[in-house]
């Protein structure tokens, strides 16, 4: 199929598209789920200068920004703590995702 230049002037107004109620509800649910999945939360805490310099040094060794390093280390430790807790409590599975 040959392709030509696109001319907006030749477009005809299509009017407003109205979805079926079931489709609209499904789309809204999908948008809401996506918004929850991609949302980020800021976390702030105070550290001493020496502690932060130590973290920055370790991050530099890994070749990543210190914020990325902190996120990685905290996440990795959290998974380890949940695994240990599961072993201690007889196989109880601790959630790794927020259920809220």
Secondary structure, 3 states (H helix, E strand, C coil): CCCCCCCHHHCCCCCCCCCCHHHHHHHHHHHHHHHHHHCCCCCCCCCCHHHHHHHHHHHHHHCCCHHHHHHHHHHHHHHHHHHHHHHHCCCCCCCCCCCC
